[in-house]
Amino acid sequence: MQVSALPTFFEHLEQQIQAAPEEVRRVFHGRGKFWPGLEQITADWVDGQLLVNLFKPVEQDFLSALVEGLLNLTKTDLWANKKGSALVLQHRYTDGAPSEVLFGELDPNPVVKEHGLKYQLDIGRNQNFGLFLDMRNGREWVQNNAEGKNVLNLFAYTCGFSVAAIAGGAKKVMNVDMSRGALNKGRENHRLNEHDMRSVNFLGYDIFKSWGKIKKSGPYELVIIDPPSFQKGSFALTKDYKKILRRLPELLTENGEVIACVNSPAVSPNFLIETMAEEAPQVTYVERLDNPPEFVDVDLESSLKVLRFKISN
């Protein structure tokens, strides 16, 4: 990270805050390595709160210049016009990912909007605040293509895909995740959107020990797979993804579709395409969904992969 690159950071940040809609948005994405010297910094605009993340330790001169520039931003007309209320710096590289409020008073549980849908976030206590912003186009696709479908949402987390599916007219959604706490937040997200909870089910179990329960609620017209890249003791991507893909033929309807995601920079789209061909050859690759433009990346292979597959007749 280079102090000399910070003017570029602040220039782009101001442009993106100015252009941001009345929805939650990533406003700087250094992790895509598009901005030399700024590879370990991101910023999100969250209902008037600017959340800046550092992913590796930085030199003191960089940190001082960063904080000074961010505080100067809070004195601008742009900040006032966009109703800026708080500025938070989170150190994602250290235990507990501690956050410090540099300006204002943090609202740790804001309700934000995306594509007109509401989600409650949890800021400052965890590495992630409850909604992965790079998956915005995936949720939009589900919202636009879920009408009348029975949907299986694996690794559901806080149920963003489920909220999008029900909003798009899905008949039923089964959410599966080991974290019952995350699923409870998913329930709240559905309630925020006044969804009929009789159409939404939650299974707080290890996916690999729950295939009987999962299959019982099928078959599914749409299966969504969005696993962590690695979760100690529960999921190793390249090994465990295969176990899921080989189950798809028994879970899908005749014309069923799959949205399969990988967010590891070390794994290319070909991993999913080739593994699907090996484990479930009747489920064929259709397309890769574009990532949101704000998540610019110099290497498309290392960025988020959201791939669509469909049962071939």
C-alpha positions in Angstrom: 0.0 0.0 0.0 1.4 3.4 -1.0 0.7 6.8 0.4 1.3 8.3 -3.1 -1.8 6.3 -4.3 -4.2 7.8 -1.7 -5.2 10.8 -3.9 -6.5 8.3 -6.5 -8.5 6.5 -3.7 -10.1 9.8 -2.5 -10.9 10.9 -6.0 -12.6 7.6 -6.9 -14.3 7.4 -3.5 -15.9 10.8 -4.0 -17.1 10.0 -7.5 -18.7 6.8 -6.4 -20.4 8.3 -3.3 -21.8 11.0 -5.6 -23.2 8.4 -8.0 -24.4 6.0 -5.4 -28.2 5.4 -5.4 -30.3 5.3 -2.3 -29.1 1.7 -1.8 -26.1 0.0 -0.2 -23.1 0.0 -2.5 -19.4 -0.8 -2.7 -17.7 2.6 -3.5 -14.1 1.5 -3.7 -12.7 -2.0 -4.4 -9.0 -2.2 -4.1 -9.1 -6.0 -3.8 -9.4 -6.4 -7.5 -5.9 -5.0 -7.9 -7.1 -2.5 -10.5 -5.7 0.4 -8.4 -1.9 0.0 -7.8 -0.9 0.7 -4.3 -4.4 0.3 -2.9 -4.9 -3.4 -3.1 -5.8 -4.0 0.5 -8.5 -1.3 1.0 -12.3 -1.3 0.3 -15.1 1.1 1.1 -18.8 0.6 1.3 -21.6 3.3 1.5 -24.2 2.0 3.9 -27.2 4.4 4.3 -25.0 7.4 5.0 -22.3 5.5 6.8 -18.9 5.0 5.1 -17.3 1.7 6.1 -13.6 1.5 5.1 -11.8 -1.8 5.4 -8.1 -2.6 5.6 -7.1 -6.2 4.9 -3.4 -6.0 5.8 -1.4 -3.9 8.2 -0.1 -0.6 6.8 2.7 1.8 7.6 1.9 4.6 10.1 2.3 7.3 7.4 -0.3 5.6 5.2 -2.7 5.2 8.1 -2.3 8.8 9.2 -2.8 10.1 5.7 -5.8 7.8 5.2 -7.5 8.9 8.4 -6.8 12.6 7.7 -8.3 12.4 4.2 -11.4 10.5 5.4 -12.0 13.1 8.1 -11.6 15.9 5.5 -14.3 14.1 3.4 -16.8 14.6 6.3 -16.3 18.3 6.0 -17.3 18.5 2.3 -20.6 19.5 0.7 -20.7 16.0 -0.8 -20.8 14.5 2.7 -23.6 16.9 3.7 -25.6 16.5 0.5 -25.5 12.7 0.7 -26.4 12.9 4.4 -23.2 11.3 5.7 -23.6 10.3 9.3 -20.7 8.1 10.4 -17.2 7.0 9.3 -15.8 3.7 10.4 -12.4 2.1 9.8 -12.2 -1.7 10.2 -9.0 -3.7 10.5 -9.9 -7.0 8.9 -6.4 -8.5 9.1 -6.4 -8.9 12.9 -8.3 -11.1 15.4 -11.9 -10.0 15.8 -11.6 -7.5 12.9 -11.9 -4.5 15.3 -13.6 -1.3 14.1 -13.0 2.3 15.1 -15.5 5.0 14.6 -13.6 8.0 13.2 -16.6 10.3 12.9 -20.2 10.5 14.0 -22.1 7.8 15.8 -22.4 4.3 14.3 -25.7 2.7 13.7 -24.7 -0.9 14.0 -27.9 -2.4 12.7 -29.1 -0.3 9.7 -31.8 -1.5 7.4 -30.6 -1.0 3.9 -32.1 -1.5 0.5 -31.0 -3.4 -2.6 -33.3 -3.7 -5.7 -36.0 -2.4 -3.5 -35.6 -5.2 -0.9 -34.7 -4.6 2.7 -31.9 -6.2 4.6 -30.7 -5.6 8.2 -26.9 -5.4 8.6 -24.7 -6.0 11.7 -21.8 -3.6 11.5 -18.6 -3.6 13.5 -18.8 -6.9 15.4 -17.9 -9.4 12.6 -15.7 -9.5 9.5 -18.8 -9.5 7.3 -21.9 -7.3 8.0 -24.6 -9.7 6.6 -24.8 -9.0 2.9 -22.2 -9.8 0.3 -22.4 -6.8 -2.0 -20.6 -8.5 -4.9 -23.5 -10.9 -5.2 -25.9 -8.2 -6.1 -26.4 -9.4 -9.7 -26.9 -12.9 -8.6 -29.7 -11.9 -6.2 -31.2 -9.8 -9.0 -31.2 -12.8 -11.4 -32.9 -15.0 -8.8 -35.5 -12.3 -8.1 -36.2 -12.1 -11.9 -36.3 -15.9 -12.4 -37.9 -17.5 -9.3 -41.6 -17.1 -10.0 -43.5 -20.2 -9.1 -40.4 -22.2 -8.3 -39.4 -24.4 -5.4 -35.9 -23.1 -4.4 -33.1 -24.7 -2.4 -30.6 -22.2 -0.9 -27.5 -24.0 0.3 -25.1 -22.1 2.6 -27.9 -19.6 3.0 -26.1 -17.3 5.5 -28.6 -14.5 6.2 -30.9 -15.6 3.3 -30.3 -12.9 0.8 -31.0 -15.2 -2.1 -34.1 -16.4 -0.3 -35.4 -12.9 0.2 -34.8 -12.2 -3.5 -36.6 -15.5 -4.5 -39.7 -14.9 -2.5 -39.8 -11.3 -3.7 -39.7 -12.7 -7.2 -42.7 -15.0 -6.6 -41.0 -18.3 -5.6 -43.5 -20.9 -4.3 -41.2 -22.1 -1.6 -37.6 -21.7 -0.4 -35.6 -24.1 1.8 -32.6 -22.3 3.4 -29.8 -24.6 4.7 -26.9 -23.4 6.9 -25.0 -24.6 9.9 -25.3 -21.3 11.6 -28.7 -21.0 13.2 -27.8 -17.4 14.2 -27.3 -16.5 10.6 -30.7 -18.2 9.7 -32.4 -16.2 12.5 -31.1 -13.0 10.8 -32.5 -14.4 7.6 -35.9 -14.7 9.2 -35.7 -11.1 10.2 -34.8 -10.1 6.6 -37.9 -11.9 5.3 -40.1 -10.2 8.0 -38.7 -6.8 7.1 -40.0 -7.4 3.6 -43.4 -8.7 4.9 -43.0 -12.1 3.3 -45.4 -15.0 4.0 -43.2 -17.0 6.3 -45.2 -20.2 5.5 -43.3 -20.1 2.2 -39.9 -20.1 3.8 -38.2 -22.9 5.6 -34.9 -23.0 7.6 -32.7 -26.0 8.2 -29.9 -25.3 10.7 -27.8 -28.3 10.1 -24.6 -29.5 8.4 -25.5 -29.9 4.7 -23.5 -33.1 4.4 -25.5 -34.7 7.2 -28.9 -33.5 6.0 -29.4 -34.8 2.5 -32.5 -36.8 3.6 -34.2 -33.7 5.0 -33.1 -31.6 2.0 -34.4 -34.2 -0.5 -37.7 -34.5 1.3 -38.6 -30.9 0.5 -37.7 -31.3 -3.2 -37.6 -31.7 -6.0 -36.4 -28.1 -6.8 -36.7 -26.0 -9.9 -33.7 -23.9 -8.7 -30.8 -24.8 -6.5 -28.4 -22.1 -5.3 -24.9 -23.0 -4.0 -22.9 -20.2 -2.4 -20.4 -21.8 0.0 -17.5 -20.2 1.9 -14.1 -20.6 0.3 -13.0 -22.4 3.4 -14.6 -23.0 6.8 -12.5 -24.8 9.3 -13.9 -28.2 10.2 -16.9 -28.0 7.9 -16.1 -27.0 4.3 -13.0 -27.3 2.1 -14.0 -25.9 -1.3 -12.4 -28.2 -3.9 -13.0 -31.4 -2.0 -16.5 -30.7 -0.7 -18.0 -28.9 -3.7 -17.8 -32.2 -5.5 -20.0 -33.9 -2.9 -22.7 -31.3 -3.5 -22.6 -31.4 -7.3 -23.0 -35.2 -7.5 -26.3 -34.8 -5.5 -27.9 -32.4 -7.9 -29.6 -34.9 -10.3 -31.7 -36.3 -7.4 -32.6 -32.8 -6.2 -33.6 -31.1 -9.4 -36.8 -31.2 -11.4 -36.7 -32.1 -15.1 -35.9 -28.6 -16.2 -34.2 -27.5 -13.0 -31.5 -24.8 -12.9 -28.4 -24.3 -10.7 -26.7 -21.1 -9.6 -23.2 -22.2 -8.4 -20.8 -19.7 -6.9 -17.1 -19.6 -6.0 -15.4 -16.6 -4.3 -11.9 -17.9 -4.0 -9.3 -16.2 -6.2 -7.4 -19.4 -6.4 -10.2 -21.3 -8.1 -11.2 -20.5 -11.7 -14.6 -20.9 -13.3 -13.3 -24.0 -15.1 -13.2 -25.8 -11.7 -17.0 -25.6 -11.5 -17.6 -26.4 -15.1 -15.3 -29.4 -15.2 -16.4 -30.7 -11.8 -20.0 -30.5 -12.8 -19.3 -32.4 -16.0 -17.6 -35.1 -13.9 -20.1 -35.4 -11.1 -23.4 -34.5 -12.7 -22.9 -34.6 -16.5 -26.6 -34.1 -17.2 -26.4 -30.6 -15.6 -24.8 -28.5 -18.3 -23.2 -25.0 -18.2 -25.2 -22.1 -19.5 -23.5 -18.8 -18.7 -21.5 -16.8 -16.2 -23.3 -13.9 -14.6 -21.5 -10.5 -14.7 -20.2 -9.1 -11.5 -21.4 -5.6 -10.5 -19.2 -3.0 -12.3 -18.0 -1.5 -9.0 -16.2 -4.8 -8.3 -13.6 -4.2 -11.0 -10.9 -6.8 -11.2 -7.8 -7.0 -13.3 -8.2 -10.8 -13.4 -11.7 -12.1 -14.2 -10.6 -15.6 -13.3 -9.8 -14.6 -9.7 -13.0 -12.5 -9.0 -16.3 -13.8 -7.9 -17.7 -16.6 -10.1 -21.5 -16.9 -10.4 -22.3 -19.7 -12.9 -25.6 -20.9 -14.2 -26.3 -24.5 -15.1 -29.4 -26.3 -16.3 -30.5 -30.0 -16.6 -30.2 -31.0 -20.2 -33.1 -33.0 -21.6 
